[in-house]
Amino acid sequence: IVERSGLVKSSAHRIMAILVREGLAEYDELDKTYRLGPKLLSWAMAAWRGMDLQKVASEELQRLQELTGHNVELAVLDGDRALYLRTFNSYPVRYAAKAGDRAPLHCTALGKVLTAFLPATHRNDVLSKIKFEKYTEHSIRDRLAFEAELARVRTQGYATCDREEFLQVCGIAAPVFDFEQSLQGGFCVWSLADKADMKTMHDFVPLVLETAQRISERLGYQSL
């Protein structure tokens, strides 16, 4: 501390004593080292908790929209539905979601990531409430099939939707996490199938995962 601060030893010791007394630092008697104190850590956690997901994610999602040329949506879990917080549209679509709209979980890429990465108890509670309605011939129709799909989503780190809610739409979604490794929401890139089919959407996987990593890091997430 003396070497890095340029302070004389007595001044450095006096300042560190004050920081320890105020809870901003801790002194380990065994290792003879200092570390961050509980008050400073609580301030950092409060700051992270106070971050607005829309504000944190906005710049990255606008960049994703520009790079892909397709529509992008940000959402959180709301009961047994996905709640859209913000949309970034590259081209208008009559049935495109708007902020405040809700969508089913079992037949959307966003719904899948918002369910897949929940803690097991919460996930089971959500699954028990889902009505597996048939939106298209490609919709998942039962819990067993959906759980198998969620297992794949957790393994690969992203979800896909291939004409499952609307026959004209396919997309890919990824989750975002905070400093406690907790799921905070998710986002997706989607397109009309005649503009980009599922094979084309898969080409965006690396970009989508990189975007998810950057947003999560801004929320304090650190890979284990």
Residue, then its C-alpha position, 0 to 999 in steps of 0.5 A: i500500500v505504501e509503495r503504490s500510494g506514495l504515502v509514508k508508512s505512518s500515514a498509510h497505517r492511519i488511513m487503513a485503520i480508519l477504513v477498517r473502523e468504518g467497515l470499508a476494509e478488513y484486516d486479516e490478522l493471520d495473513k497480515t493482509y487487507r481486503l474490501g470491507p462489508k460496507l464497501l461490498s454492500w454499496a457495490m451490491a446495492a449499485w448493481r441491484g439498482m441497475d436498470l436492465q433496459k438501460v444496461a442492455s440498450e446500447e448492446l442490443q442496438r448494436l446487435q440489431e445493426l450487425t444482424g439487420h434483424n429485429v431484437e427484443l428484450a424481455v423478463l419473466d412475468g409469472d408464466r409469460a415473457l414480458y417485453l421491456r423493449t424492442f428494436n425493429s429493423y423492419p416493421v411486422r404487423y404482429a411484432a411485439k411491443a414493450g408491455d406485450r406478453a408472450p407464451l414461454h413454450c413456443t418462443a425463444l425468449g420464453k425458453v431461455l427465461t424458463a431454462f435458466l431458472p432455479a429448479t424449484h422456480r422452474n418447476d413452479v412455472l412449468s406447472k402453470i403453462k398451458f401448452e397451447k398449439y400456436t402452429e404445427h411446430s409448437i411444443r405441446d406437452r411438459l415432457a417435450f418442453e423439459a427436454e428442450l430446456a435441457r438442450v437450452r441449458t447445455q448450449g447456452y441459447a434457445t431457438c424458435d422455428r415457426e413455433e408461435f407464428l409460421q412466418v417467424c424464427g429466432i434465437a435468444a440468450p439469457v443475461f445474468d447478474f453478479e449473483q449468477s441470477l437470471q435477470g432476463g433475456f433477449c432475442v434476434w428474430s426474423l421473418a422466415d422468408k428473410a432469414d431461415m433457421k439455418t441463417m439465424h444459427d450463424f448469429v449464435p456467436l454474436v448473440l452469445e458475445t452480446a449476452q456476455r457483455i450485458s451480463e458483465r455490465l450487471g456484475y456477472q463473472s463466469l465461474 
